């Protein structure tokens, strides 16, 4: 999620894009990602087993993420996609 070159210039000139505002996260130097407060607020609505079944992630990884731990970007994207699908379904 680090930007370089043209991306940085565009962000400085135009501001953030809509899809970048939806999900906030912490990015660590080692490439790992931590959940933002909004993402952490949405997670308690789902059980670890439910998330595990739909994302293919192990429950210990999900538990670490729920408690504010850092995970890889790929894992983060799986969880955010899961939340996006379920939040879209709950509003429809």
ABEGO torsion letter per residue (X at the ends): XBBBEAAAAAAAAAEBBAAAAABBBBBBAAGBBBBBAAAAAAAAABBAAAAAAAAGBBAAAAAAAAAGBBBBAAAAAAAAAAAAAAAAAAAX
